Amino acid sequence: MNRATLLARRRVALIAECALQRNTLSAQTRGMVRAAGWLDQGTGTFFQIKKIPLWLLGAAAGIAILKPKRTIGLLRNGLLAWQLIRNVIPLLKSPR
């Protein structure tokens, strides 16, 4: 066989392999999308609360008054999460 025939067969095999991988990935991500459905509800709730920031202020003040030690831990964890998000998002957006 000549080189062109070998390359053509290899190309057909690679295209078939890619199609199989696409189908497998699609099937795997369907389950993840269903499992992550609660995130849509959570973000929807967040944006509703964000429209009225006084609710957040009242909830934060209530937690701070009732459990000051826990509030410090929550603030520390929130700050660490915020810093992590600020550092990771640019890495995800940058081209590889």
C-alpha positions, 0 to 999 in steps of 0.5 A, a space after each residue: 500500500 502506498 502512503 496516501 492509502 495508509 494515511 487515509 485509513 488512519 484518518 478514518 480510524 481517528 475520526 471514528 475514535 473521536 466520534 466514540 470519545 465524543 459520545 462517551 463524554 456526552 453520556 458521562 456529562 449528562 449525569 453531571 449536569 443532572 447532579 449539578 442542577 441544584 447549582 442553578 437554583 442556588 445561583 437563582 436564589 443568590 441573584 434574588 437576594 442580591 437585589 435586596 442587599 439589606 437581607 444579607 446585612 441583616 443575616 450577617 448581623 444576626 450571625 455575628 451577634 448570636 455566634 461571634 466565634 463562628 462568625 470569625 471562622 466564617 469570615 476567614 473561610 470566606 476570605 480564603 475562598 474569595 482569594 482562591 476564586 480570584 486566583 483560579 478564575 484567571 488561570 481558567 480563562 487564560 489560553 493554554 
